[in-house]
Amino acid sequence: MLLPMGVFAGILGIQWRVSADEPMDGLLWGMSGLTAVSGVVHGGVTEHHAHEAALLGWAMAAMCAAQLTWSVWLLFSPSRRVVEVGVLGNLGIIVLWTYTRLVGIPFGIAGGLRQRIGVWDATCTLLEVGSVLAGLVVLAGVRVAVPRGQVLLRSTPSM
């Protein structure tokens, strides 16, 4: 039930933003997209991590929900505060990923064990790094305009 609701919220957010009077900055579109894809990756690996330990599975599910929710939130309200929350949230996930690879998981059934670096988690982390960098550029005041195309609706085919 959550998947259809998430897809609906994402489509609604995109339609809302596309039809808004004021276009959203291109870097914000990128930031939202990178974070959403990262959230989807976290959702995809939730089952695998849940088989390792329930706490790890719940952590992946929470990161998935947080990243997807934030992506839609940015589409509805592209404010400086929302960008700051996205930068800090993604940065927190990056720091957590780095810690679990260098030092190890500090608690639970896998306590003290370092996680291996795999293709999916490295890809996800690179997406989050891209999102953080895009957010920092936006916070620095750089703007990237997205061209708005004119769509002409016709009732009869043109010849």
C-alpha positions as CSV (number, residue, x, y, z in Angstrom):
1,M,0.0,0.0,0.0
2,L,2.9,2.4,0.7
3,L,4.4,1.9,-2.7
4,P,1.3,3.2,-4.7
5,M,1.0,6.0,-2.2
6,G,4.6,7.0,-2.7
7,V,4.3,6.8,-6.5
8,F,1.2,8.9,-6.4
9,A,2.8,11.5,-4.1
10,G,5.9,11.7,-6.4
11,I,3.7,12.1,-9.6
12,L,1.6,14.7,-7.8
13,G,4.7,16.6,-6.7
14,I,6.1,16.6,-10.2
15,Q,2.9,17.8,-11.8
16,W,2.5,20.4,-9.1
17,R,5.9,21.8,-9.7
18,V,5.6,21.7,-13.5
19,S,2.4,23.6,-13.5
20,A,3.6,26.1,-10.9
21,D,3.8,29.8,-11.8
22,E,7.4,30.0,-10.7
23,P,9.8,27.4,-12.2
24,M,12.1,25.5,-9.9
25,D,15.8,25.9,-10.2
26,G,17.5,23.1,-12.3
27,L,19.9,22.2,-9.4
28,L,16.8,21.7,-7.2
29,W,15.4,19.3,-9.8
30,G,18.7,17.5,-9.8
31,M,18.9,17.4,-6.0
32,S,15.3,16.0,-5.7
33,G,15.9,13.4,-8.4
34,L,19.3,12.2,-7.0
35,T,17.8,11.9,-3.5
36,A,14.7,10.1,-4.8
37,V,16.8,7.5,-6.7
38,S,18.9,7.1,-3.5
39,G,15.8,6.5,-1.5
40,V,14.6,3.9,-4.1
41,V,18.0,2.1,-3.7
42,H,17.5,2.0,0.1
43,G,14.1,0.6,-0.4
44,G,15.4,-2.1,-2.7
45,V,18.1,-3.3,-0.3
46,T,15.8,-3.2,2.8
47,E,14.8,-6.9,2.5
48,H,18.5,-8.0,2.2
49,H,19.5,-6.0,5.2
50,A,16.5,-7.2,7.2
51,H,17.7,-10.8,6.7
52,E,21.0,-9.7,8.2
53,A,19.4,-8.0,11.2
54,A,16.0,-6.5,11.7
55,L,17.5,-3.2,12.9
56,L,19.5,-2.9,9.7
57,G,16.3,-3.5,7.7
58,W,14.4,-0.9,9.6
59,A,17.2,1.6,9.1
60,M,17.1,1.1,5.4
61,A,13.3,1.4,5.3
62,A,13.6,4.6,7.4
63,M,16.2,6.1,5.1
64,C,14.1,5.2,2.1
65,A,11.0,6.8,3.5
66,A,12.9,9.9,4.6
67,Q,14.6,10.5,1.3
68,L,11.4,9.9,-0.8
69,T,9.4,12.2,1.5
70,W,12.0,14.9,1.4
71,S,12.2,14.7,-2.4
72,V,8.4,15.3,-2.7
73,W,8.6,18.0,0.0
74,L,11.1,19.9,-2.1
75,L,8.8,19.8,-5.1
76,F,6.0,21.3,-3.1
77,S,8.1,23.8,-1.2
78,P,11.5,24.7,-2.7
79,S,12.7,26.9,0.1
80,R,16.1,27.5,1.6
81,R,15.2,25.6,4.8
82,V,14.0,22.5,2.9
83,V,17.3,22.5,0.9
84,E,19.2,22.8,4.2
85,V,17.3,19.8,5.6
86,G,18.1,17.8,2.5
87,V,21.8,18.6,2.6
88,L,22.1,17.7,6.3
89,G,20.0,14.6,5.9
90,N,22.0,13.2,3.0
91,L,25.2,14.2,4.6
92,G,24.2,12.3,7.7
93,I,23.5,9.2,5.7
94,I,26.9,9.6,3.9
95,V,28.7,9.9,7.3
96,L,26.8,6.8,8.6
97,W,27.8,4.8,5.5
98,T,31.4,5.9,5.8
99,Y,31.5,5.0,9.6
100,T,30.1,1.6,9.0
101,R,32.7,0.8,6.3
102,L,35.7,2.2,8.2
103,V,34.9,1.5,11.8
104,G,32.0,-0.9,11.8
105,I,28.4,-1.1,13.1
106,P,28.6,0.0,16.8
107,F,25.6,-2.1,18.0
108,G,23.3,-5.0,17.4
109,I,23.9,-8.4,16.0
110,A,26.5,-7.1,13.6
111,G,28.2,-4.9,16.3
112,G,31.8,-4.4,15.6
113,L,31.7,-5.8,12.1
114,R,32.7,-3.6,9.2
115,Q,30.3,-3.6,6.2
116,R,31.7,-4.4,2.8
117,I,31.6,-1.8,0.0
118,G,29.3,-3.0,-2.7
119,V,28.1,-1.7,-6.0
120,W,24.6,-0.7,-4.7
121,D,25.8,1.1,-1.6
122,A,28.6,2.9,-3.4
123,T,26.2,4.0,-6.1
124,C,23.7,5.2,-3.5
125,T,26.4,7.1,-1.7
126,L,27.6,8.8,-4.9
127,L,24.0,9.9,-5.6
128,E,23.8,11.3,-2.1
129,V,27.1,13.1,-2.6
130,G,25.8,14.6,-5.8
131,S,22.6,15.8,-4.0
132,V,24.7,17.4,-1.2
133,L,26.9,19.2,-3.7
134,A,23.9,20.4,-5.7
135,G,22.3,21.7,-2.4
136,L,25.5,23.4,-1.4
137,V,25.7,25.2,-4.8
138,V,22.0,26.3,-4.4
139,L,22.7,27.5,-0.8
140,A,25.7,29.5,-2.2
141,G,23.3,31.4,-4.4
142,V,24.0,29.9,-7.9
143,R,21.0,29.6,-10.1
144,V,20.5,27.2,-13.1
145,A,17.4,28.0,-15.1
146,V,15.3,25.3,-16.6
147,P,13.8,26.2,-20.0
148,R,10.1,26.0,-20.0
149,G,8.6,24.7,-23.2
150,Q,5.3,25.9,-24.6
151,V,2.8,23.2,-25.1
152,L,0.0,23.9,-27.5
153,L,-3.1,21.8,-27.2
154,R,-5.1,21.4,-30.3
155,S,-8.5,19.8,-30.8
156,T,-7.7,18.7,-34.3
157,P,-4.5,17.4,-35.8
158,S,-2.4,20.0,-37.6
159,M,-1.4,19.4,-41.1
